Amino acid sequence: MRHLMSPLDFTVKELSDLFDLAEDIEHNPAKYSHACAGKKLATCFYEPSTRTRLSFESAMLNLGGNVIGFSDAGSSSAAKGESVSDTIRVISCFADICAMRHPKEGAPMVAAEKSGIPVINAGDGGHQHPTQTLTDLLTIRALKGRLDNFTIGLCGDLKFGRTVHSLIHALVRYENIKFIFISPEELRIPDYITDMLKQRSVPYEEVIRLEDTMADLDLLYMTRVQKERFFNEEDYVRLKDFYILDKTKMKLAKEDMLVLHPLPRVNEISVEVDDDERAAYFKQVQYGVYVRMALILTLLGIHVD
């Protein structure tokens, strides 16, 4: 039995196979419409989510399976004090696979250790968000045709952004990737990540102004400043509008640069950018369904001829 806790749980070859499967699902949806008939996915979400939870549920329904679960801790036995370990043991009696979102780092790993079914980490605190990373990688590969030889700018909350941390760890395994970290000093990328990049001789820069680096980028990964990760309202209010991507800034970018965003956005990307052909964030959402369908099939060991 296999779980997904981190994007690094899959080798580069396994990721390539997963993305090949996701692309086949995209082009041949009817072929997979009954692949999970009789199977159940449990979505155990101890923290609010729209995209990730509904993406998992859509993925399982598209495969002909069923979905059970809860959308916040208050509607589960966690409100009564039940541990994650006990919850997953119970869920294992009901479902065939589980997607878990939890505010505490490492909680899905604890669940996986006690689980009788595959567990997918659907986000744990500010730590990891592996299925968003798989979504990001599939989006880049589908729209750019490759996962190597590009410069990527990551902008916004680089301190608490689990999507950013996961994506960096995944991309360092590919050739000739350069990172440009764009953030205010208070939200700069953690030292453990820059230390890792130095050890691996992966080039990176840290800058504050988005305008200064737009022309150099093949990809721009925008993130929101996350109110739920701040300890006081004053710091959040001061930093929440630090970056706003608009048409003026887009004029500085390459004609084939892609703009990605894990969503939800607040106001860090102006709605006027949505009509730009380089805006790929809503396409990302669709790729997220395909890659989660592929992941469910892979972890359940289901092969469709």
N, C-alpha and C positions, 0 to 999 in steps of 0.2 A: 504493500500500500504506500502511496506517495502523496505528499502534501506540497503546497506552494506557500512558503513563508517569505521568500525573497526572490527577485528576478535571477539571482545567482544560483538558485536551485536548479536551473536549467542550463546546460552547456550552450555554447553558441550554435552548435549543430542541432541540438534539440529545439532551440528557439527558431532556427530556420525551418525545421520540419513543422513546428507549430504554426508559423506564419504561412507556410505553404498550404496547410490545412485550412486556416482562416480564409485565405484567398479563394480556395476551392468552395468553401461554404458561401462566400460572397457571390460567386458566379453560378453556383448550383444549389440554391437553397432547398429546392424540393427533394433533392437527394438525401438530405439530412433531417427532413421534417418529422420522421418517426424514430430517429436513432436512439432517443432516450425514453421511448414509450415504457411506462411502468416504473420509471425512476423518479425519485424525489430529490429536489434541492432544498436544503434548509438555509434561509438567510437569517443569520443571527446578528442583528445590528444594535449594538449598545450605544451608538452615537448616531445623530441624524445624518441622513444621506438621501439624495434623490437619484442622481445619475448612477452611482455605483450599484445601489440596491436594485433599481429598476432595470439596469443593464444586465445584471445577473439573472433576474427573474425573466426578462425578455429572452435571454439566451436559452434558458432551460425550456421555456414554453415553445420557442422556435424549434427545439429539438424533439418536441412531442412529449416532454416530461411534465412533472407537476412541481409546485412550489409551496412550501410551508415556511413559517418563521415569525419573527417579530421585528418591528422597525425602530424600537427604542427600549432601553433597559427598563423603563418604568412599566412596560407591558409584559415583562418577563419575570421569572422567579428571582432574577437578580435583585428586584425590589424587596424581596423577602430575605435577601442575604445569601442566596445560593451561589456557590463558586462556579467559575468558568469550567473547572474540571468536571464537576457534577453535571452541569448543564450539557456539556458535549457528550457525556456518557448517556444521558437521557435521549438527546437528539439522535445519537447513533442507533437507537432502537426504532426511530421513526423514518429516517432519511438515508439516502445513499451517498450524499456528498453535502458539505457545509461551506458556506461563505460567511466569514466572521469579520465584522468591523468593531473595534474596541478602542476607547480612549487611552488605555494603558498599554505602553510599549511591551511587547512580548506576550500579551494575553493569548493571541492566536497560537503561538508556539506552545504555551502551556496546554491549550486545548488539544493540539495535535498529538501531544505526548500521551494523552488519555483517550483519544478518540478511536472508535472502531470504524470510522469512515474517513475518506480524504477531506482535509480541511484546507481552505483557501484563505489566506490573509487578505481581507478586503480593506485594510488600513488599520494600523495600530499607532495611535498617538501621533507624534511627530517623527516616527521612526521609518516605516516602510509602507509602500502602497504598490505592491508588485503588479497587480493587474492593470493599474493605470500605466505603469511603465511598459508592460506588454502592449497596451493600446498605443502608447506614444511610439514605440519602436515599429509596430506594424504600420502606423500612419506615415512615418518617415520613409519606411521601405516602399510602401505602396505609391507615395507621391513623388519621392526623390529617386526611387529605383535602387537605393543602396543604403547601407548602414555604416559607411566609412567615408573618409575623405571629405569632411566638412567642418565648418566653424559654427558652433552653436552658442547663442547668448541666452543666459538664464536670468530673468529679471524679476525683481520684487522681493518677496519674503524668502530669502535663501537660508535663513536661520532655522525656521520652524517647518519649512515646506517639505513634507515627506515625499511628495511627488518628485521634487527636484533631487533629493538625496538618492532615491531609488534609480532615477534616470541616469545620474552621473555614474553610479556604480555599474550600471548595465552597459553604458556606452564606452567605458574605458577598455572593454574587451575587443573593441573594433579598432581598425588601423586609422592612423592620421586624423584623430579627432582633437580639435582645440576648443576649450571652454572659455567663454568670457562671462564673468559673474558681475551682474549689474545690480547694485543694491545700496541703500544708505548704510552707513557704518553700523547702525544698531541691528541691522538684519543681514549682515554679511554671512557668507558661507562658513560653516563651522570648521575649526582648525583640523579636526580629524579627517575631513574630506580633502582639504588642501595638502595635508601631510601625505595622504594616500596618493594623490596626484604626483607629488614630488617624488615619492618612492618609485612610482611607475614611469617617471619621466614623461608625464602627459602635460603638454603646455596649457597654461591658463593665465588669464589676466583678471584683475579686480578693478572695476571702475564704478563711478557713481552716476555719471550722466549717460542716459540712454542714447542721446543724440551723437555722442562722441564715437559710438561704435556701430551704429546701424549699417553703415556702408560695408562693413567687414563680414556681416553675418550671412550664412546660408539658411539658418533657422533661428527664430526668436521664440523662446518659450516663456510666455508671460505667466505670472502667478499673482493671486490676490494677497493682500495683507490680511492675515487671518485673525479676526477679532477674538475668536475663542482661544487662541494661544497666548493672548496678552494677559499680564497680571494687573494692569491698570488701564483705565479708559483714556487717560491723558496721552499716554504713549501711542495708543492705537489711533486716536484722532489726529495726532501730529504726523503720523507716517502713512495713513491710509490712502492719501492722494499724492504720494511722492512720485509715482509714475502713472502717466496716462498716455497710452498709445493712440495717436490720432492720424488723420490724413497727412498733416504736415510732416510728422516723423516718418511716415511710410514713404514719402517722396525721397527720403534719404537712402532707402533700402534698395537692394538688387531687385531686378524684375522677377526673379524666380525664388526670392526668399519666401519661406513659409512661416506663418505665425501660428503657433500652437498655444493651447491653454487647457489645463485639466478641468476647468470650470468647477464651481460656479464663478462667474466674474461678478464684480461689484461695479466699479467704474474705471478699472485699469486699462480696459480697451474700449474706446469710444464706439458707439453703435455705427458710426459712419464708416468704420473699417470693415464691417460685416460684408459689405458689397465688393470689397477688394478680392480679386481672384486668389491672392496670396493668403487670405484668411482661411485657415484649415481647421479651426477648433470645433465646428459643428460636424465636419467630416470625421474628426477624432471620435466623437460620440458613437457614430455608426460603426467605425472600426472596432470600438470597444465591445460591441455586441458580438461581432464575428470572432474576435480573439477569445472572448469568454466562452463562446460555444466550442471553439477548438480546445480550450483548456479543460472544460467539463468532459468532453469526449476522451481526451488524453488521460486524465486522472482516473476516469472510470474504466479505461482500457477498452473502449468501444471503437471498433474499426468499421467504417462504411465503405463498401466496394463500389 
